[in-house]
Amino acid sequence: MNRNIIKQLRWLVVVPASIGLGILYATYISPILMGGMSNSFEHGASPLMASMITIVSAYIIAPTYKFKTSLTIACLWLLAPLTGIIIMIFGIKINGEEQYLLDGGVALFTTILGVLFGLFITWRLTAKHNQSDEKIIV
């Protein structure tokens, strides 16, 4: 009974915790780690690491179907750059100001790159986990 409750709680927490960890890194940890770096480097590296942290943490938190959960979180995380691109292309004004790409869109590109790296890491972890299961069975 106790394991079932823990499993249900992990499913309940997987989305807010993984996305929260990515936002926590991007807003609090990244400025401390990259305090002396240039602004353009920080604008590129912070989304890269935040998206990777989000996807890998979803893999760790999910009790089962870990790669599928990571893939779902990756799709949710890709909504941010997609929304930014749509706002920029269609010239949507927010608070009366037209939006533009900061540093030539490096943050959008590195977010997508971070999602791909995070999915690659979770895919490799899944393959390694499956290989260890096969060795135990044989």
C-alpha positions as CSV (number, residue, x, y, z in Angstrom):
1,M,0.0,0.0,0.0
2,N,2.8,2.4,0.9
3,R,4.7,1.9,-2.4
4,N,1.5,2.6,-4.3
5,I,1.0,5.9,-2.6
6,I,4.6,6.9,-3.3
7,K,4.3,5.9,-6.9
8,Q,1.1,8.0,-7.3
9,L,2.8,11.0,-5.6
10,R,5.8,10.7,-8.0
11,W,3.4,10.9,-10.9
12,L,1.6,13.8,-9.4
13,V,4.9,15.7,-8.9
14,V,6.8,14.9,-12.1
15,V,5.6,17.8,-14.2
16,P,5.7,20.7,-11.7
17,A,9.0,19.5,-10.1
18,S,10.9,18.9,-13.4
19,I,9.8,22.2,-14.9
20,G,10.3,24.0,-11.6
21,L,13.9,22.7,-11.4
22,G,14.6,24.0,-14.9
23,I,13.1,27.4,-14.0
24,L,15.0,27.4,-10.7
25,Y,18.3,26.8,-12.5
26,A,17.6,29.5,-15.1
27,T,16.6,32.2,-12.6
28,Y,18.7,31.5,-9.5
29,I,21.5,29.1,-10.0
30,S,22.7,30.2,-13.5
31,P,23.3,33.8,-12.6
32,I,25.5,32.7,-9.7
33,L,27.4,30.2,-11.7
34,M,27.9,32.5,-14.7
35,G,28.4,35.7,-12.8
36,G,31.6,36.7,-14.5
37,M,30.6,35.5,-18.0
38,S,29.4,37.8,-20.8
39,N,25.7,38.4,-21.2
40,S,25.5,36.7,-24.6
41,F,27.1,33.5,-23.2
42,E,24.7,33.4,-20.3
43,H,21.7,33.9,-22.7
44,G,22.9,30.9,-24.6
45,A,24.1,28.6,-21.8
46,S,21.2,29.1,-19.4
47,P,18.4,27.8,-21.6
48,L,20.6,24.9,-22.8
49,M,21.2,23.7,-19.2
50,A,17.7,24.5,-18.0
51,S,16.0,22.4,-20.7
52,M,18.5,19.5,-20.1
53,I,17.9,19.6,-16.3
54,T,14.1,19.6,-16.8
55,I,14.1,16.5,-19.1
56,V,16.6,14.5,-17.1
57,S,14.9,15.3,-13.8
58,A,11.6,14.2,-15.3
59,Y,13.3,10.9,-16.2
60,I,14.6,10.5,-12.6
61,I,11.3,11.4,-10.9
62,A,8.9,9.3,-13.0
63,P,8.4,5.9,-11.5
64,T,7.7,4.1,-14.8
65,Y,7.6,5.0,-18.5
66,K,10.6,7.2,-17.9
67,F,11.5,7.9,-21.5
68,K,7.9,8.6,-22.6
69,T,7.6,11.0,-19.6
70,S,10.8,12.7,-20.7
71,L,9.5,13.0,-24.2
72,T,6.2,14.6,-23.0
73,I,8.1,17.1,-20.9
74,A,10.3,17.9,-23.9
75,C,7.3,18.6,-26.0
76,L,6.0,20.9,-23.2
77,W,9.4,22.6,-22.9
78,L,9.4,23.2,-26.7
79,L,6.3,25.4,-26.4
80,A,8.5,28.2,-25.0
81,P,10.7,28.8,-28.1
82,L,7.7,28.0,-30.4
83,T,5.7,30.8,-28.6
84,G,8.6,33.2,-28.9
85,I,9.0,32.5,-32.6
86,I,5.3,33.0,-33.2
87,I,5.3,36.3,-31.3
88,M,8.3,37.6,-33.2
89,I,7.1,36.5,-36.7
90,F,3.6,37.9,-36.4
91,G,4.7,41.1,-34.6
92,I,2.5,40.6,-31.6
93,K,2.8,43.5,-29.2
94,I,3.1,42.8,-25.5
95,N,2.5,45.8,-23.3
96,G,2.5,48.0,-26.4
97,E,6.0,47.0,-27.5
98,E,7.0,44.8,-30.4
99,Q,9.2,41.9,-29.4
100,Y,12.5,41.0,-31.0
101,L,15.1,38.2,-30.6
102,L,17.8,38.8,-28.0
103,D,21.3,38.0,-29.2
104,G,20.1,36.8,-32.6
105,G,17.9,34.0,-31.2
106,V,20.7,32.1,-29.4
107,A,18.4,31.3,-26.5
108,L,15.7,29.8,-28.8
109,F,18.3,27.7,-30.6
110,T,20.1,26.5,-27.4
111,T,16.7,25.6,-25.8
112,I,15.9,23.3,-28.7
113,L,19.5,22.0,-28.6
114,G,19.2,21.4,-24.8
115,V,15.9,19.5,-25.4
116,L,17.6,17.3,-27.9
117,F,20.6,16.7,-25.6
118,G,18.3,15.9,-22.7
119,L,16.3,13.4,-24.8
120,F,19.6,11.8,-26.0
121,I,20.7,11.4,-22.4
122,T,17.5,9.9,-21.3
123,W,17.4,7.6,-24.3
124,R,20.9,6.4,-23.5
125,L,19.9,5.9,-19.8
126,T,16.9,3.9,-21.0
127,A,19.0,1.7,-23.3
128,K,21.5,1.1,-20.5
129,H,18.7,0.2,-18.1
130,N,17.2,-2.3,-20.6
131,Q,20.6,-3.9,-21.2
132,S,21.1,-4.4,-17.5
133,D,17.6,-6.0,-17.3
134,E,18.5,-8.4,-20.1
135,K,21.7,-9.5,-18.3
136,I,19.8,-10.3,-15.1
137,I,17.2,-12.3,-17.0
138,V,19.8,-14.4,-18.9
